[in-house]
Amino acid sequence: MHASNIRTPIETYIGTIFVAIELSQKSWLVVMHSPDRDRISRHKLLGGDHGGLLALIEKVRNRAARVIGSEPAVVSCYEAGYDGFWLHRRLSAAGITNVVFDPASIAVEQRSRRAKTDRIDGEVLLRTLMAYRRGEPRVVRIVRVPSREQEDARRDSRERHRLIKEQTGHTNRIKGLLRLVGIEPGNPRRRDWLKWLAEQRDCQGQPVPPRLLAEVKREHARLMLVCAQLQELAEASAPAEEPAAARMAEQKAQLRRLKSLGPAFAGTLVDEVFYKNFDNRRQLASYVGLAPSPWRSGGTDHEQGISKAGNRRARQQAVELTWLWVRHQPESALTRWFLERTAGASARVRRIMIIALARKLMVALWRYLTTGLVPEGAVMKA
């Protein structure tokens, strides 16, 4: 067949403008294909210039409408990352069909020294968008964008996680400073701790050196601020007028009725996982990163372990919760399943099996929230 008779995928999209946006803090590169032209165009905008982006799209749309005789549809995409989802909402409000790509799912060259520029990345995004709209299966994974209320409601658990890390860091720093002079640090989170510290002496009967004491006091002040913020966060409640936040609050209360689930675990699991709508258990396991990763090629057939490709916060909490579940729900069917397979096993085997149990537990909790089916043998709180 002669090359001039071959119709490219681009030529089959009459009436659609494809827009790929390569985002960065300083500038945006907009890669476009319009049905009135047989080439790809590139446009550079200042970072965050959504008004300029919409004006550019409208200009190209009007030009294409004059050529093809009808107003073309516009489909756009960008990668999930630093800018979050505000641009998706802005484009959707303007009547543009936008999708957000999972960056890890986009196919790239496997060379050890592959060229990487915004121009190349923008063209890859555009080709991926066109393949996705063409209906090619599994060409890319699409991020499910949460609503504005859902995204705001899950800030509490993320801030709490960050504050706990800061609290641990300040506490360890204070203890390390006092260990330098051989003084027992006690509990720095006590409110009267500074008064207690003033009475402490080292092995030679000397108090804490003045400059070291000043540094410890400043570190303690930061620790007390973090503790106060954690307490304030624990006492905060979601506004009742937000339906998404109210639904998530009900899910957290429903999880807390199960023994071994407290406010921290329930809050993180709902904020990170269960606020989403999953079609089946495989989608849930994949999102949490507990799905298996087989390696089967030719005569090679072995498992690489879990993918770890999902939500890192949710996966950590799921594994920690599973250990607590085994301890506090000994009569449940999930715990019996785990104990039967790890009886007399080594610690390594138990760690492997706890991951398998974590996947089963997450599926059981998802069914409990969506259908009301309590995990078999699970004990509810009074």
C-alpha atoms as one frame of an Amber mdcrd trajectory, in Angstrom:
protein
   0.000   0.000   0.000   1.293   3.446  -0.909   2.227   5.616   2.068  -0.058
   8.449   0.916  -3.103   6.161   1.209  -2.504   5.284   4.857  -4.811   7.188
   7.192  -3.129   8.133  10.429  -5.005   8.082  13.754  -4.948  11.883  13.745
  -6.959  12.034  10.519  -9.792   9.990  12.013 -10.571  12.600  14.674 -12.549
  15.049  12.565 -14.234  17.575  14.807 -12.118  17.193  17.963  -9.331  19.390
  19.317  -6.848  17.521  21.498  -4.934  19.474  24.136  -2.086  18.132  26.293
  -0.767  20.399  29.041   2.739  19.896  30.428   2.669  21.685  33.786   5.497
  23.246  35.754   5.758  26.067  38.255   7.357  28.582  35.877   5.701  27.757
  32.565   3.088  25.608  30.867   3.641  23.958  27.503   0.376  23.396  25.612
   0.576  20.802  22.835  -2.462  20.821  20.541  -3.841  19.112  17.472  -6.716
  20.771  15.673  -8.838  19.182  12.899  -8.181  22.135  10.572  -4.444  21.440
  10.456  -2.355  18.333   9.838   0.377  19.153  12.328   0.901  19.528  16.056
   1.236  23.029  17.466   2.993  24.052  20.675   2.295  27.100  22.803   4.089
  28.334  25.913   2.244  30.056  28.744   3.210  31.349  32.161   2.699  28.847
  34.967  -0.815  29.133  36.382  -2.160  31.240  33.492  -5.499  29.450  33.188
  -7.059  32.507  31.583  -4.472  32.446  28.812  -5.016  28.711  28.374  -8.776
  29.112  27.918  -8.240  32.042  25.547  -5.829  29.945  23.462  -8.275  27.041
  23.285 -11.114  29.371  22.297  -8.962  30.947  19.576  -8.104  27.554  18.077
 -11.721  26.409  18.370 -13.015  29.461  16.467 -10.400  29.007  13.760 -11.261
  25.324  13.345 -14.998  26.078  13.288 -14.540  28.401  10.304 -12.651  25.704
   8.382 -14.731  22.574   9.108 -18.071  24.367   9.301 -19.055  23.228  12.823
 -17.838  23.886  16.340 -15.298  21.197  17.348 -15.241  19.456  20.705 -12.236
  19.944  22.986 -10.561  17.148  24.967  -7.617  17.924  27.251  -5.325  16.133
  29.687  -2.483  16.681  32.117  -0.564  14.609  34.641  -1.544  14.496  38.302
   1.057  16.201  40.424   1.973  19.457  42.125  -0.998  21.456  40.812  -3.624
  19.047  42.099  -7.091  19.161  40.558  -7.999  22.835  40.439  -7.151  23.057
  36.728  -9.381  20.048  36.017 -12.303  21.811  37.665 -11.554  25.032  35.786
 -11.470  23.270  32.426 -14.610  21.267  33.205 -16.452  24.451  34.167 -15.531
  25.887  30.752 -17.185  22.943  28.976 -13.954  21.112  28.155 -13.684  17.349
  28.624 -10.563  16.904  30.727  -8.878  13.790  32.104  -6.049  13.557  34.635
  -3.408  10.918  33.926  -1.545   8.831  36.474   2.088   9.724  35.611   3.388
   6.265  36.510   1.120   4.618  33.923   2.375   6.527  30.865   4.633   4.446
  28.629   8.144   5.855  28.091  11.277   4.656  26.321  13.363   2.172  28.293
  16.783   3.438  27.226  19.178   4.146  30.045  19.795   7.654  28.705  16.546
   8.646  27.082  15.965  12.251  26.082  13.498  14.100  28.316  12.205  17.578
  27.530   8.874  19.349  27.984   8.359  19.133  24.225   8.848  15.359  24.159
   6.704  14.847  27.273   3.934  17.022  25.830   3.842  15.011  22.607   3.748
  11.758  24.581   0.796  13.107  26.577  -0.995  14.085  23.375  -0.477  10.674
  21.734  -1.605   8.945  24.936  -4.739  11.106  25.079  -5.629  10.281  21.488
  -5.083   6.567  22.081  -7.263   6.718  25.194 -10.073   8.503  23.333  -9.681
   5.986  20.517 -10.673   3.297  23.000  -7.389   1.459  23.333  -7.607  -0.641
  26.527  -5.221  -0.006  29.410  -3.182   2.576  27.525  -3.162   4.796  30.624
  -4.722   4.968  34.071  -7.112   7.815  34.755  -7.170   9.492  38.158 -10.611
   9.740  39.719 -10.844  13.362  40.721 -12.510  13.873  44.131 -15.088  16.568
  44.637 -14.031  19.841  46.199 -15.714  18.879  49.487 -14.120  15.419  49.547
 -10.677  16.836  48.894 -11.101  19.360  51.690 -12.507  16.808  54.156  -9.477
  14.524  53.937  -7.049  17.311  54.889  -7.485  16.512  58.595  -5.911  13.059
  58.492  -3.021  14.244  56.316  -2.278  17.183  58.587  -2.492  14.919  61.618
  -0.012  12.498  60.052   2.415  15.341  59.352   2.046  16.840  62.856   2.692
  13.467  64.495   5.952  13.195  62.567   6.921  16.693  63.700   5.988  15.851
  67.292   8.156  12.730  67.217  11.033  14.690  65.675  10.934  17.444  68.333
  10.681  14.890  71.144  13.641  12.872  69.878  15.678  16.043  69.400  15.098
  17.131  73.006  15.995  13.699  74.319  19.151  13.602  72.207  20.309  17.015
  73.432  19.919  16.064  77.096  21.655  12.718  76.551  24.756  14.684  75.512
  25.216  15.857  79.098  24.024  12.645  80.739  20.646  13.901  81.981  17.550
  11.714  81.839  15.052  13.537  79.550  11.847  12.339  81.178   8.653  13.141
  79.242   9.071  16.414  77.289   5.351  16.500  76.428   4.420  17.320  80.036
   3.336  20.938  80.486   5.430  21.314  83.657   8.438  19.672  82.047  10.591
  22.830  81.983  10.103  23.293  85.731  11.075  19.656  86.223  14.137  20.089
  83.972  15.401  23.062  86.006  15.827  20.756  89.010  17.773  18.053  87.142
  21.532  17.633  87.533  24.153  15.595  85.696  26.502  13.042  87.275  28.737
  15.846  88.612  25.862  17.773  90.131  25.838  20.453  87.410  22.660  21.843
  85.815  22.067  21.949  82.065  24.557  24.365  80.385  22.920  27.729  79.580
  23.173  27.634  75.778  22.027  24.024  75.658  19.149  24.899  77.993  18.115
  27.785  75.713  18.130  25.461  72.692  16.084  22.876  74.566  13.539  25.531
  75.586  13.101  26.673  71.979  12.697  23.074  70.838  10.204  22.461  73.650
   8.191  25.532  72.616   7.862  24.119  69.107   6.861  20.749  70.573   4.136
  22.361  72.683   2.819  24.231  69.628   2.566  20.968  67.671   0.835  19.256
  70.595  -1.670  22.119  70.825  -2.386  21.898  67.106  -2.910  18.151  67.367
  -5.378  18.679  70.195  -7.193  21.366  68.208  -7.359  19.058  65.200  -8.790
  16.232  67.313 -11.577  18.479  68.601 -12.483  19.911  65.191 -15.615  18.692
  63.424 -16.704  18.881  59.796 -19.410  21.402  58.828 -22.812  19.736  58.728
 -23.844  21.547  55.532 -21.273  19.690  53.418 -22.873  16.414  52.225 -19.567
  14.830  51.213 -18.000  15.583  54.587 -21.120  14.347  56.392 -21.028  11.066
  54.452 -17.335  10.583  55.249 -18.026  11.316  58.930 -20.721   8.619  58.937
 -18.275   6.146  57.372 -15.715   6.913  60.075 -18.309   6.367  62.798 -19.337
   3.088  61.149 -15.746   1.840  61.111 -15.199   2.819  64.741 -17.981   0.453
  65.769 -15.624  -2.428  64.966 -13.252  -3.462  67.710  -9.571  -2.601  66.956
 -10.457   0.499  64.885  -9.966   3.841  66.576 -10.354   7.431  65.357  -6.922
   7.569  63.721  -7.304   4.393  61.639 -10.928   5.092  60.731 -10.149   8.664
  59.735  -7.183   7.804  57.541  -8.874   4.868  55.788 -11.983   6.886  54.948
 -10.076  10.020  53.931  -7.640   8.103  51.729  -9.633   5.097  50.442 -13.273
   4.595  51.251 -14.525   8.008  50.135 -13.971   6.698  46.583 -16.393   4.490
  44.687 -14.843   1.178  43.611 -16.458  -1.189  41.129 -14.883  -4.349  42.540
 -12.339  -5.662  45.020  -9.532  -5.667  42.428  -9.824  -1.915  41.970  -9.672
  -1.460  45.731  -6.559  -3.652  46.135  -4.864  -1.912  43.214  -5.541   1.543
  44.638  -4.142   0.626  48.044  -1.107  -1.016  46.404  -1.778  -4.505  47.770
  -2.262  -6.164  44.372   0.237  -8.891  43.362   2.924  -8.279  40.727   3.617
 -11.525  38.832   6.601 -11.926  36.507   5.729 -14.462  33.843   7.764 -14.501
  30.647   8.758 -17.626  28.770  10.011 -20.131  31.314  10.165 -17.558  34.115
   7.289 -17.559  36.572   7.601 -15.962  39.995   5.935 -13.359  42.168   7.569
  -9.995  42.843   5.376  -9.174  45.829   2.785  -6.424  46.061   2.872  -3.590
  43.553   3.100  -0.712  46.091   1.717   1.439  43.273  -1.263   2.802  45.161
  -1.859   5.144  48.061   1.145   4.941  50.366  -0.631   6.369  53.433  -3.518
   3.940  53.058  -1.184   0.958  52.603   0.790   1.749  55.757  -2.362   2.150
  57.807  -3.853  -1.051  56.367  -0.832  -3.143  57.376  -0.693  -1.629  60.875
  -4.413  -2.164  61.321  -4.112  -5.796  60.241  -1.686  -6.578  63.065  -4.136
  -4.984  65.520  -6.986  -6.929  63.958  -5.194 -10.233  64.602  -4.699  -9.227
  68.238  -8.116  -7.772  69.037 -10.345  -9.889  66.756  -9.062 -13.423  67.509
 -12.401 -15.093  66.732 -12.942 -13.526  63.324 -12.712 -15.634  60.170  -9.876
 -13.460  58.851  -7.762 -14.018  61.955  -8.385 -17.759  61.887  -7.372 -17.828
  58.219  -4.110 -16.101  59.114  -3.348 -18.277  62.158  -3.986 -21.531  60.309
  -1.448 -20.641  57.646   1.220 -19.251  59.962   1.149 -21.867  62.731   4.792
 -22.633  63.481   5.982 -20.385  60.632   8.952 -18.051  60.754   8.706 -14.301
  61.255   9.368 -13.736  57.548   6.429 -15.915  56.545   4.197 -14.086  59.024
   5.181 -10.741  57.500   4.348 -12.039  54.040   1.012 -13.471  55.130   0.033
 -10.294  56.980   0.118  -8.472  53.631  -2.266 -11.042  52.160  -4.494 -10.619
  55.197  -4.366  -6.824  54.836  -5.784  -7.127  51.331  -8.607  -9.366  52.573
  -9.302  -7.017  55.486  -9.540  -3.947  53.256 -12.008  -5.753  51.000 -14.042
  -6.855  54.030 -14.161  -3.292  55.396 -15.179  -1.944  51.979 -18.065  -4.425
  51.847 -19.002  -3.506  55.405 -19.271   0.180  54.476 -21.075  -0.329  51.176
 -23.448  -3.195  52.035 -23.477  -3.299  55.842 -22.057  -6.841  55.850 -20.039
  -7.204  59.070 -16.832  -9.270  58.646 -17.512 -12.841  59.717 -16.881 -13.370
  63.412 -15.921  -9.736  64.041 -16.740  -8.246  67.438 -18.549  -4.895  67.564
 -18.018  -2.333  70.298 -20.719  -1.748  72.843
